[in-house]
C-alpha cells in the first residue's frame, strides 16, 4: 500500500513531465518495445505471412538445433566478430596515437579517415567487390609485381576479405572516439609523471590506458554490434556464398523469413541472435568495465 502511494505521489508530481514525454514514449513503445514482444510471440508459431500464426510451442527452436546452415551462419558471424572487434579496437587506437602526434593538418587527416563512413555501405561494398574480382585491379597489381593472385571472394578467403572491408571503413571513425578521450586527459598529470621520471611506457600503462578504458569499452561494444550487423556488406558482395561460406546470421534470418516465408522460424533465429549479442555485450562490460 505504501509503494502504491509513493507511485501515485510521483505521478502527481511529474504528470506534466510525463505528458511532455508522452510522444517519445509512444514512439518507443510502437517502434521498439512492441516489435520485440511480437518477435518473441511469433517465434513460437508457424506463420507463412499469409494467414494467422499457428502456435507450435518450441518446435522452431528444436529445428534450429539441427539446422546445419543456421550453425554455419552463426559460426561465420562469430568469426567476423572475432576478427573485426579486436582489429578495430587496436588499430583505431594506434591511428588515434598517430593523429595525436600530427601537429599540422590534423583536421584534414581526420576528415579523410572518417570519409568512408559518409559513403553508403552499399556503394562501399560494390566498389570493393569490383576491386576483389579475379580480374580486378588488386590482382592486376599483384600480377604486375610478379606476386601470386588471390581469389578474395572464394570460400577460403571471403570472410577475411569482408572483415577487411568493414575494418577499413570503420577504423578512422573509431579513432575519433579515442582522440576525444585523449583530449580529456589532463596534461598536468602527464607533466607531473614526466617530472617524477616516468617513461613513455609507464605513462601509457598507469595513466593513459586506465583513463581511456571507458572509450575502449565503448569502441569494443559498438564494433561488436557492427560486426553482428554485417548484413548489407554480405548481401551486396556475395549473397552469403559461395556455399554459405560468408553467410551471416542476419542474412540467414532474412532468407528464411522473406524468401522462404517461414516467419516463425526466422523469429526464433532472431531471438537466438538477440540472446547471443546480449550475452557478448554483458561479458564485455564485465571484463572491461569498473564499478
N, C-alpha and C positions, 0 to 999 in steps of 0.2 A: 504493500500500500504506500509505503514511504517512497519507493522508487517511482511509482506512477505519479505521485505528487510532484516529485522533482522533475520528471519529464514534462509534465504539464506546465510547471513553472518556467522551464527553459523554453517551451513552445510559446508561451505568452510573452516572454521577454524578447525572443528573437523572431517573432512571427513576421515582422516586416522584412527582416533579413532573409528569411525563408521565402517570402513572397518574391523578393527581387531575384533570388537564386533559382526560383521555380522553372523558368525556361531552360536553364542549363541542366537542371536535374532531370527534366523530362527528356531532353535530347540524350543525356547519358543513359537513361533507362531504355529509351526506344532503340537507340543505335548500338548500345554496348551490352547492357545487362540482359535485355530480352533476347537478343540473338544467342548469347552464351547459354542461357537457360533452354532455348529452343534446340540448340545443337545437342545438349545432353539428353533431352527428351527424344529427339529423332534417332539418336544412336541406339536406342532400344527398340527401334521399329524397322519394318521393311517398307520403304517408301520409294516408288519409282517416279516421283514428282507428280505424275497424273494420278489423281485419286487420293484417298485418305490414307495416312500412315497406319500400318498394322503392327500392333505390339507383338514383339517376338522375344522380349527379355534380353538375355546375354548372348544370343546366338551370333550377333555381329562380332562381338569381342572374341568368342570362341573361334570363329572363322579366321579372324586376324592372326591368331596364334599359329595357324598352319598355312598362312599365306606367304609363299616364298618371295613374291615381288614386294610385298609390304616390308618384310625384313631387309630385303635388298635396298629399298629406298631409304629405310631407317638407317642402315649402316652407311650408306652414301652420305646422308645428311650429317651423321656424326663425324664422318671423315672430313667433310667440308669444315665443320666447326673446329675440329682438332687442328686443322691446318691454318684456317683463317684467323681464329681468335688469338693464338699466341703471336702469329706473324704481325697482325695489326697492332697488338699491344706493344710489341717490342720495336718494330720498325717505325711506327709513328712517334714513339718516344725518342728514338735516335734522330729522326728527321727534325723533331722539335728542338733537340740539342743543337743540331746544325743551324737551324734557322735562328736560334737564340744567339749563336756566335756571329751571325752576319750583322754587320752594323749598317751597311749601305744597301739599299734595295730590298730590305726585308719585306716590305708590304707587297712589292711586285712578286717575289717568290711565293709569298703566302697566297696571293691570288692565283698564281699558276698551279700550285699544288691543290687548291680547292676547286679549280675549274672542272675536273672530271665529275664532281658531284652536281654541277649545274646541268650537264648534258644528261638527257634521259637515259635510263638503263637500257631501254630498247635500242636506242641509237648506239650506245657503247657496245652492247652485245653484238649488234650487226657488224660494226666496224671490226671488232676483234675476231669475229667468225671469218671474215674475209682475210684477215691477217694470218689466221691459223690454218687456212686451207693448204692441202698438199702442194699446190702450185702457187701459193700466196707469197707475199713479199718477204716474210720472215725466212721461209725455206729457200727463197731465191738468194737471199743474202748468205745463208749458211752454205748453199751450194757454191756461190761465188768465192767464198773463203776456203773452199775445199773441205768443209765440215759435213758430217752426215746429216741429212734432213730428218725431221721429226714429224710423225703423224700426231699432231697435237690433239686432234679430236677422236683419236682411236680409243678403244676400250682401255688400253694400258695407260694413256696419258690424259684422258679427257677430264678427270676430276681435278688433277693438278692444274690443268690449263684454266678451267673455270674458276678455281680458287685464286689463281694468279690475277685474273681479271678483277675479281672483287677486291683483292688486296691492293692492286694498283689504283683502283677507283677510290678507295676509302682512306688510304694511308695519309694523304695530305689533309683530309678533313679532320681526322682524329688528332693529327699533330697540332692543330689549332687549339684543341682542348688542353693538351699538355702545355702549350705556350701560355695559355691563360692561367694555368696552375703555377707556372714558373713566375709569372708576374705577381702572384700573391705571396711569394716567399720574401720576407723582409730582408733587404740587403744588409741590414745591421747584424743579423745573425751570421750571415756568410762572412762578413768582415771580421766579426769577433772570433769566428773559428779560425780564420787565417792568422789573426794576431796570436792565437793560442797555439799555432803550429800545426793545425790540421791540414793534411794534404788533400788533393782533389778527390781521391777515393774515399777518404774518411768523411769529407764534407758531403759527398754524394750519399754514402751509406747511412750516416747518422742525422743528416739534416734534410737534404733534398728528397730522398726516397720516402721517408716517413711522411713528409708534408705533401708529397704527390700521391700518396696512397689512395685518397678518395677519387682522384682523376683516373688512376689505374683501374679501380673498381668500376667506375662509370664506363670507361672505354671497353673493358672486358665484357660487361653486360650488354652494352649496345652492339658490340661486334658479334656476340653470341646470337642475339636476336636477328641481326642482319644475315648471319650465316645460315640460320634456320629459315629465313625468308628469301631463299635464293631462287625462288620460283621463276621470275621473269628471265633471269640470265639463262637458266636451263631450258626454258620453253623456247626462247628465241634461237639459241645456238644449236641445240641437239635434240630437243623434244624428249629428253630422257635417254636417248640412245648413245652409242649402239648397244643393243641387247640389255637395256635398263642399266647400263654401267654408269650413267650420270643422273639417273632418276632420283630426284629429291622427294622428301616426304610430302611437301605441298603439291608437287606435280602429280604424285600418285593420288592424293586426295581429289585433286581437280579431275583427273582422268576417270576415276571411279564414279564421282558424282555427276559430272557434266557430259561425259562421253558414254558411260555405261548406264547412267540413270539409276544408280544404286545409292540414293541419298542417305539411307540409314547406315549403310556400311561406310560411306565416306565420313559421316558424322562420328562414327566410332573411331575411325583412324584419326580424325581431328581432335577428339578427346585425348587419345593417347599422345598425340603431338603436343597438346597443351600441357599435359602432366609432365612429360619429359622436359620441356622447356622450363616449366616452373621449378622442377627439381634441380636442373642445372643452374638456374639463376639463384636459387636458395643456397646451393653449395658454394657458388662464387661469393655470395655475401658472407657465408660462414667462414670461408677460408681467408678472404681479403679484408673484410670489414672489422672494425673495432667498435666497442661499445660507444 
